[in-house]
């Protein structure tokens, strides 16, 4: 998981583009948008994180940096 990649795609891709990339990965199809990642698992992590960030921003009237911090907290809690 690379926070810089998550931030970049959360800022530059629409929710529809993120969902299309997610769906393509699930169905083993070529992704319509290039997503950085060492493998498909990391790409999916970046996509799902960017979706979380965009949803958090919209639901909480927040900024991307705060949403990224919240995502990092969520990940830390899940692995502790």
Phi and psi restraints in degrees (range 20) as a CNS / XPLOR table:
assign (resid 1 and name C) (resid 2 and name N)
       (resid 2 and name CA) (resid 2 and name C) 1.0 -121.8 20.0 2
assign (resid 2 and name N) (resid 2 and name CA)
       (resid 2 and name C) (resid 3 and name N) 1.0 113.4 20.0 2
assign (resid 2 and name C) (resid 3 and name N)
       (resid 3 and name CA) (resid 3 and name C) 1.0 -58.2 20.0 2
assign (resid 3 and name N) (resid 3 and name CA)
       (resid 3 and name C) (resid 4 and name N) 1.0 -38.6 20.0 2
assign (resid 3 and name C) (resid 4 and name N)
       (resid 4 and name CA) (resid 4 and name C) 1.0 -60.6 20.0 2
assign (resid 4 and name N) (resid 4 and name CA)
       (resid 4 and name C) (resid 5 and name N) 1.0 -39.3 20.0 2
assign (resid 4 and name C) (resid 5 and name N)
       (resid 5 and name CA) (resid 5 and name C) 1.0 -68.2 20.0 2
assign (resid 5 and name N) (resid 5 and name CA)
       (resid 5 and name C) (resid 6 and name N) 1.0 -44.1 20.0 2
assign (resid 5 and name C) (resid 6 and name N)
       (resid 6 and name CA) (resid 6 and name C) 1.0 -59.3 20.0 2
assign (resid 6 and name N) (resid 6 and name CA)
       (resid 6 and name C) (resid 7 and name N) 1.0 -46.5 20.0 2
assign (resid 6 and name C) (resid 7 and name N)
       (resid 7 and name CA) (resid 7 and name C) 1.0 -59.8 20.0 2
assign (resid 7 and name N) (resid 7 and name CA)
       (resid 7 and name C) (resid 8 and name N) 1.0 -46.1 20.0 2
assign (resid 7 and name C) (resid 8 and name N)
       (resid 8 and name CA) (resid 8 and name C) 1.0 -60.5 20.0 2
assign (resid 8 and name N) (resid 8 and name CA)
       (resid 8 and name C) (resid 9 and name N) 1.0 -49.0 20.0 2
assign (resid 8 and name C) (resid 9 and name N)
       (resid 9 and name CA) (resid 9 and name C) 1.0 -74.7 20.0 2
assign (resid 9 and name N) (resid 9 and name CA)
       (resid 9 and name C) (resid 10 and name N) 1.0 -30.0 20.0 2
assign (resid 9 and name C) (resid 10 and name N)
       (resid 10 and name CA) (resid 10 and name C) 1.0 -65.4 20.0 2
assign (resid 10 and name N) (resid 10 and name CA)
       (resid 10 and name C) (resid 11 and name N) 1.0 -33.4 20.0 2
assign (resid 10 and name C) (resid 11 and name N)
       (resid 11 and name CA) (resid 11 and name C) 1.0 -80.3 20.0 2
assign (resid 11 and name N) (resid 11 and name CA)
       (resid 11 and name C) (resid 12 and name N) 1.0 -31.9 20.0 2
assign (resid 11 and name C) (resid 12 and name N)
       (resid 12 and name CA) (resid 12 and name C) 1.0 -108.1 20.0 2
assign (resid 12 and name N) (resid 12 and name CA)
       (resid 12 and name C) (resid 13 and name N) 1.0 -14.5 20.0 2
assign (resid 12 and name C) (resid 13 and name N)
       (resid 13 and name CA) (resid 13 and name C) 1.0 -110.8 20.0 2
assign (resid 13 and name N) (resid 13 and name CA)
       (resid 13 and name C) (resid 14 and name N) 1.0 146.8 20.0 2
assign (resid 13 and name C) (resid 14 and name N)
       (resid 14 and name CA) (resid 14 and name C) 1.0 -79.5 20.0 2
assign (resid 14 and name N) (resid 14 and name CA)
       (resid 14 and name C) (resid 15 and name N) 1.0 166.3 20.0 2
assign (resid 14 and name C) (resid 15 and name N)
       (resid 15 and name CA) (resid 15 and name C) 1.0 -60.6 20.0 2
assign (resid 15 and name N) (resid 15 and name CA)
       (resid 15 and name C) (resid 16 and name N) 1.0 -38.9 20.0 2
assign (resid 15 and name C) (resid 16 and name N)
       (resid 16 and name CA) (resid 16 and name C) 1.0 -62.6 20.0 2
assign (resid 16 and name N) (resid 16 and name CA)
       (resid 16 and name C) (resid 17 and name N) 1.0 -41.0 20.0 2
assign (resid 16 and name C) (resid 17 and name N)
       (resid 17 and name CA) (resid 17 and name C) 1.0 -66.0 20.0 2
assign (resid 17 and name N) (resid 17 and name CA)
       (resid 17 and name C) (resid 18 and name N) 1.0 -40.0 20.0 2
assign (resid 17 and name C) (resid 18 and name N)
       (resid 18 and name CA) (resid 18 and name C) 1.0 -65.0 20.0 2
assign (resid 18 and name N) (resid 18 and name CA)
       (resid 18 and name C) (resid 19 and name N) 1.0 -44.3 20.0 2
assign (resid 18 and name C) (resid 19 and name N)
       (resid 19 and name CA) (resid 19 and name C) 1.0 -63.8 20.0 2
assign (resid 19 and name N) (resid 19 and name CA)
       (resid 19 and name C) (resid 20 and name N) 1.0 -38.3 20.0 2
assign (resid 19 and name C) (resid 20 and name N)
       (resid 20 and name CA) (resid 20 and name C) 1.0 -65.0 20.0 2
assign (resid 20 and name N) (resid 20 and name CA)
       (resid 20 and name C) (resid 21 and name N) 1.0 -41.0 20.0 2
assign (resid 20 and name C) (resid 21 and name N)
       (resid 21 and name CA) (resid 21 and name C) 1.0 -65.7 20.0 2
assign (resid 21 and name N) (resid 21 and name CA)
       (resid 21 and name C) (resid 22 and name N) 1.0 -41.8 20.0 2
assign (resid 21 and name C) (resid 22 and name N)
       (resid 22 and name CA) (resid 22 and name C) 1.0 -59.9 20.0 2
assign (resid 22 and name N) (resid 22 and name CA)
       (resid 22 and name C) (resid 23 and name N) 1.0 -48.6 20.0 2
assign (resid 22 and name C) (resid 23 and name N)
       (resid 23 and name CA) (resid 23 and name C) 1.0 -62.1 20.0 2
assign (resid 23 and name N) (resid 23 and name CA)
       (resid 23 and name C) (resid 24 and name N) 1.0 -41.1 20.0 2
assign (resid 23 and name C) (resid 24 and name N)
       (resid 24 and name CA) (resid 24 and name C) 1.0 -61.0 20.0 2
assign (resid 24 and name N) (resid 24 and name CA)
       (resid 24 and name C) (resid 25 and name N) 1.0 -42.9 20.0 2
assign (resid 24 and name C) (resid 25 and name N)
       (resid 25 and name CA) (resid 25 and name C) 1.0 -63.4 20.0 2
assign (resid 25 and name N) (resid 25 and name CA)
       (resid 25 and name C) (resid 26 and name N) 1.0 -45.1 20.0 2
assign (resid 25 and name C) (resid 26 and name N)
       (resid 26 and name CA) (resid 26 and name C) 1.0 -59.9 20.0 2
assign (resid 26 and name N) (resid 26 and name CA)
       (resid 26 and name C) (resid 27 and name N) 1.0 -35.4 20.0 2
assign (resid 26 and name C) (resid 27 and name N)
       (resid 27 and name CA) (resid 27 and name C) 1.0 -96.8 20.0 2
assign (resid 27 and name N) (resid 27 and name CA)
       (resid 27 and name C) (resid 28 and name N) 1.0 9.0 20.0 2
assign (resid 27 and name C) (resid 28 and name N)
       (resid 28 and name CA) (resid 28 and name C) 1.0 55.1 20.0 2
assign (resid 28 and name N) (resid 28 and name CA)
       (resid 28 and name C) (resid 29 and name N) 1.0 42.6 20.0 2
assign (resid 28 and name C) (resid 29 and name N)
       (resid 29 and name CA) (resid 29 and name C) 1.0 -108.0 20.0 2
assign (resid 29 and name N) (resid 29 and name CA)
       (resid 29 and name C) (resid 30 and name N) 1.0 160.6 20.0 2
assign (resid 29 and name C) (resid 30 and name N)
       (resid 30 and name CA) (resid 30 and name C) 1.0 -61.7 20.0 2
assign (resid 30 and name N) (resid 30 and name CA)
       (resid 30 and name C) (resid 31 and name N) 1.0 137.1 20.0 2
assign (resid 30 and name C) (resid 31 and name N)
       (resid 31 and name CA) (resid 31 and name C) 1.0 -75.3 20.0 2
assign (resid 31 and name N) (resid 31 and name CA)
       (resid 31 and name C) (resid 32 and name N) 1.0 137.9 20.0 2
assign (resid 31 and name C) (resid 32 and name N)
       (resid 32 and name CA) (resid 32 and name C) 1.0 -70.7 20.0 2
assign (resid 32 and name N) (resid 32 and name CA)
       (resid 32 and name C) (resid 33 and name N) 1.0 -20.1 20.0 2
assign (resid 32 and name C) (resid 33 and name N)
       (resid 33 and name CA) (resid 33 and name C) 1.0 -132.0 20.0 2
assign (resid 33 and name N) (resid 33 and name CA)
       (resid 33 and name C) (resid 34 and name N) 1.0 138.1 20.0 2
assign (resid 33 and name C) (resid 34 and name N)
       (resid 34 and name CA) (resid 34 and name C) 1.0 -73.0 20.0 2
assign (resid 34 and name N) (resid 34 and name CA)
       (resid 34 and name C) (resid 35 and name N) 1.0 128.4 20.0 2
assign (resid 34 and name C) (resid 35 and name N)
       (resid 35 and name CA) (resid 35 and name C) 1.0 -121.9 20.0 2
assign (resid 35 and name N) (resid 35 and name CA)
       (resid 35 and name C) (resid 36 and name N) 1.0 125.3 20.0 2
assign (resid 35 and name C) (resid 36 and name N)
       (resid 36 and name CA) (resid 36 and name C) 1.0 -67.2 20.0 2
assign (resid 36 and name N) (resid 36 and name CA)
       (resid 36 and name C) (resid 37 and name N) 1.0 149.0 20.0 2
assign (resid 36 and name C) (resid 37 and name N)
       (resid 37 and name CA) (resid 37 and name C) 1.0 163.7 20.0 2
assign (resid 37 and name N) (resid 37 and name CA)
       (resid 37 and name C) (resid 38 and name N) 1.0 149.2 20.0 2
assign (resid 37 and name C) (resid 38 and name N)
       (resid 38 and name CA) (resid 38 and name C) 1.0 -70.2 20.0 2
assign (resid 38 and name N) (resid 38 and name CA)
       (resid 38 and name C) (resid 39 and name N) 1.0 -27.1 20.0 2
assign (resid 38 and name C) (resid 39 and name N)
       (resid 39 and name CA) (resid 39 and name C) 1.0 -155.8 20.0 2
assign (resid 39 and name N) (resid 39 and name CA)
       (resid 39 and name C) (resid 40 and name N) 1.0 -179.5 20.0 2
assign (resid 39 and name C) (resid 40 and name N)
       (resid 40 and name CA) (resid 40 and name C) 1.0 -63.9 20.0 2
assign (resid 40 and name N) (resid 40 and name CA)
       (resid 40 and name C) (resid 41 and name N) 1.0 -32.8 20.0 2
assign (resid 40 and name C) (resid 41 and name N)
       (resid 41 and name CA) (resid 41 and name C) 1.0 -63.2 20.0 2
assign (resid 41 and name N) (resid 41 and name CA)
       (resid 41 and name C) (resid 42 and name N) 1.0 -44.0 20.0 2
assign (resid 41 and name C) (resid 42 and name N)
       (resid 42 and name CA) (resid 42 and name C) 1.0 -69.6 20.0 2
assign (resid 42 and name N) (resid 42 and name CA)
       (resid 42 and name C) (resid 43 and name N) 1.0 -37.4 20.0 2
assign (resid 42 and name C) (resid 43 and name N)
       (resid 43 and name CA) (resid 43 and name C) 1.0 -60.3 20.0 2
assign (resid 43 and name N) (resid 43 and name CA)
       (resid 43 and name C) (resid 44 and name N) 1.0 -44.5 20.0 2
assign (resid 43 and name C) (resid 44 and name N)
       (resid 44 and name CA) (resid 44 and name C) 1.0 -63.6 20.0 2
assign (resid 44 and name N) (resid 44 and name CA)
       (resid 44 and name C) (resid 45 and name N) 1.0 -41.0 20.0 2
assign (resid 44 and name C) (resid 45 and name N)
       (resid 45 and name CA) (resid 45 and name C) 1.0 -57.9 20.0 2
assign (resid 45 and name N) (resid 45 and name CA)
       (resid 45 and name C) (resid 46 and name N) 1.0 -45.0 20.0 2
assign (resid 45 and name C) (resid 46 and name N)
       (resid 46 and name CA) (resid 46 and name C) 1.0 -63.1 20.0 2
assign (resid 46 and name N) (resid 46 and name CA)
       (resid 46 and name C) (resid 47 and name N) 1.0 -42.2 20.0 2
assign (resid 46 and name C) (resid 47 and name N)
       (resid 47 and name CA) (resid 47 and name C) 1.0 -64.5 20.0 2
assign (resid 47 and name N) (resid 47 and name CA)
       (resid 47 and name C) (resid 48 and name N) 1.0 -49.6 20.0 2
assign (resid 47 and name C) (resid 48 and name N)
       (resid 48 and name CA) (resid 48 and name C) 1.0 -63.2 20.0 2
assign (resid 48 and name N) (resid 48 and name CA)
       (resid 48 and name C) (resid 49 and name N) 1.0 -37.0 20.0 2
assign (resid 48 and name C) (resid 49 and name N)
       (resid 49 and name CA) (resid 49 and name C) 1.0 -66.4 20.0 2
assign (resid 49 and name N) (resid 49 and name CA)
       (resid 49 and name C) (resid 50 and name N) 1.0 -41.9 20.0 2
assign (resid 49 and name C) (resid 50 and name N)
       (resid 50 and name CA) (resid 50 and name C) 1.0 -64.5 20.0 2
assign (resid 50 and name N) (resid 50 and name CA)
       (resid 50 and name C) (resid 51 and name N) 1.0 -37.0 20.0 2
assign (resid 50 and name C) (resid 51 and name N)
       (resid 51 and name CA) (resid 51 and name C) 1.0 -63.3 20.0 2
assign (resid 51 and name N) (resid 51 and name CA)
       (resid 51 and name C) (resid 52 and name N) 1.0 -46.0 20.0 2
assign (resid 51 and name C) (resid 52 and name N)
       (resid 52 and name CA) (resid 52 and name C) 1.0 -56.7 20.0 2
assign (resid 52 and name N) (resid 52 and name CA)
       (resid 52 and name C) (resid 53 and name N) 1.0 -46.7 20.0 2
assign (resid 52 and name C) (resid 53 and name N)
       (resid 53 and name CA) (resid 53 and name C) 1.0 -61.0 20.0 2
assign (resid 53 and name N) (resid 53 and name CA)
       (resid 53 and name C) (resid 54 and name N) 1.0 -47.6 20.0 2
assign (resid 53 and name C) (resid 54 and name N)
       (resid 54 and name CA) (resid 54 and name C) 1.0 -63.0 20.0 2
assign (resid 54 and name N) (resid 54 and name CA)
       (resid 54 and name C) (resid 55 and name N) 1.0 -41.6 20.0 2
assign (resid 54 and name C) (resid 55 and name N)
       (resid 55 and name CA) (resid 55 and name C) 1.0 -65.5 20.0 2
assign (resid 55 and name N) (resid 55 and name CA)
       (resid 55 and name C) (resid 56 and name N) 1.0 -40.9 20.0 2
assign (resid 55 and name C) (resid 56 and name N)
       (resid 56 and name CA) (resid 56 and name C) 1.0 -62.1 20.0 2
assign (resid 56 and name N) (resid 56 and name CA)
       (resid 56 and name C) (resid 57 and name N) 1.0 -44.8 20.0 2
assign (resid 56 and name C) (resid 57 and name N)
       (resid 57 and name CA) (resid 57 and name C) 1.0 -59.3 20.0 2
assign (resid 57 and name N) (resid 57 and name CA)
       (resid 57 and name C) (resid 58 and name N) 1.0 -46.1 20.0 2
assign (resid 57 and name C) (resid 58 and name N)
       (resid 58 and name CA) (resid 58 and name C) 1.0 -67.5 20.0 2
assign (resid 58 and name N) (resid 58 and name CA)
       (resid 58 and name C) (resid 59 and name N) 1.0 -43.5 20.0 2
assign (resid 58 and name C) (resid 59 and name N)
       (resid 59 and name CA) (resid 59 and name C) 1.0 -73.9 20.0 2
assign (resid 59 and name N) (resid 59 and name CA)
       (resid 59 and name C) (resid 60 and name N) 1.0 -30.1 20.0 2
assign (resid 59 and name C) (resid 60 and name N)
       (resid 60 and name CA) (resid 60 and name C) 1.0 -110.2 20.0 2
assign (resid 60 and name N) (resid 60 and name CA)
       (resid 60 and name C) (resid 61 and name N) 1.0 5.5 20.0 2
assign (resid 60 and name C) (resid 61 and name N)
       (resid 61 and name CA) (resid 61 and name C) 1.0 47.4 20.0 2
assign (resid 61 and name N) (resid 61 and name CA)
       (resid 61 and name C) (resid 62 and name N) 1.0 51.4 20.0 2
assign (resid 61 and name C) (resid 62 and name N)
       (resid 62 and name CA) (resid 62 and name C) 1.0 -111.7 20.0 2
assign (resid 62 and name N) (resid 62 and name CA)
       (resid 62 and name C) (resid 63 and name N) 1.0 -178.2 20.0 2
assign (resid 62 and name C) (resid 63 and name N)
       (resid 63 and name CA) (resid 63 and name C) 1.0 -106.6 20.0 2
assign (resid 63 and name N) (resid 63 and name CA)
       (resid 63 and name C) (resid 64 and name N) 1.0 168.2 20.0 2
assign (resid 63 and name C) (resid 64 and name N)
       (resid 64 and name CA) (resid 64 and name C) 1.0 -64.9 20.0 2
assign (resid 64 and name N) (resid 64 and name CA)
       (resid 64 and name C) (resid 65 and name N) 1.0 -38.9 20.0 2
assign (resid 64 and name C) (resid 65 and name N)
       (resid 65 and name CA) (resid 65 and name C) 1.0 -60.6 20.0 2
assign (resid 65 and name N) (resid 65 and name CA)
       (resid 65 and name C) (resid 66 and name N) 1.0 -43.1 20.0 2
assign (resid 65 and name C) (resid 66 and name N)
       (resid 66 and name CA) (resid 66 and name C) 1.0 -64.8 20.0 2
assign (resid 66 and name N) (resid 66 and name CA)
       (resid 66 and name C) (resid 67 and name N) 1.0 -42.6 20.0 2
assign (resid 66 and name C) (resid 67 and name N)
       (resid 67 and name CA) (resid 67 and name C) 1.0 -63.2 20.0 2
assign (resid 67 and name N) (resid 67 and name CA)
       (resid 67 and name C) (resid 68 and name N) 1.0 -39.8 20.0 2
assign (resid 67 and name C) (resid 68 and name N)
       (resid 68 and name CA) (resid 68 and name C) 1.0 -63.3 20.0 2
assign (resid 68 and name N) (resid 68 and name CA)
       (resid 68 and name C) (resid 69 and name N) 1.0 -40.9 20.0 2
assign (resid 68 and name C) (resid 69 and name N)
       (resid 69 and name CA) (resid 69 and name C) 1.0 -61.8 20.0 2
assign (resid 69 and name N) (resid 69 and name CA)
       (resid 69 and name C) (resid 70 and name N) 1.0 -43.6 20.0 2
assign (resid 69 and name C) (resid 70 and name N)
       (resid 70 and name CA) (resid 70 and name C) 1.0 -62.3 20.0 2
assign (resid 70 and name N) (resid 70 and name CA)
       (resid 70 and name C) (resid 71 and name N) 1.0 -38.7 20.0 2
assign (resid 70 and name C) (resid 71 and name N)
       (resid 71 and name CA) (resid 71 and name C) 1.0 -65.0 20.0 2
assign (resid 71 and name N) (resid 71 and name CA)
       (resid 71 and name C) (resid 72 and name N) 1.0 -43.5 20.0 2
assign (resid 71 and name C) (resid 72 and name N)
       (resid 72 and name CA) (resid 72 and name C) 1.0 -61.6 20.0 2
assign (resid 72 and name N) (resid 72 and name CA)
       (resid 72 and name C) (resid 73 and name N) 1.0 -40.0 20.0 2
assign (resid 72 and name C) (resid 73 and name N)
       (resid 73 and name CA) (resid 73 and name C) 1.0 -62.5 20.0 2
assign (resid 73 and name N) (resid 73 and name CA)
       (resid 73 and name C) (resid 74 and name N) 1.0 -44.3 20.0 2
assign (resid 73 and name C) (resid 74 and name N)
       (resid 74 and name CA) (resid 74 and name C) 1.0 -59.6 20.0 2
assign (resid 74 and name N) (resid 74 and name CA)
       (resid 74 and name C) (resid 75 and name N) 1.0 -43.7 20.0 2
assign (resid 74 and name C) (resid 75 and name N)
       (resid 75 and name CA) (resid 75 and name C) 1.0 -65.6 20.0 2
assign (resid 75 and name N) (resid 75 and name CA)
       (resid 75 and name C) (resid 76 and name N) 1.0 -45.3 20.0 2
assign (resid 75 and name C) (resid 76 and name N)
       (resid 76 and name CA) (resid 76 and name C) 1.0 -58.2 20.0 2
assign (resid 76 and name N) (resid 76 and name CA)
       (resid 76 and name C) (resid 77 and name N) 1.0 -43.5 20.0 2
assign (resid 76 and name C) (resid 77 and name N)
       (resid 77 and name CA) (resid 77 and name C) 1.0 -64.3 20.0 2
assign (resid 77 and name N) (resid 77 and name CA)
       (resid 77 and name C) (resid 78 and name N) 1.0 -35.7 20.0 2
assign (resid 77 and name C) (resid 78 and name N)
       (resid 78 and name CA) (resid 78 and name C) 1.0 -72.6 20.0 2
assign (resid 78 and name N) (resid 78 and name CA)
       (resid 78 and name C) (resid 79 and name N) 1.0 -22.9 20.0 2
assign (resid 78 and name C) (resid 79 and name N)
       (resid 79 and name CA) (resid 79 and name C) 1.0 -104.1 20.0 2
assign (resid 79 and name N) (resid 79 and name CA)
       (resid 79 and name C) (resid 80 and name N) 1.0 -0.4 20.0 2
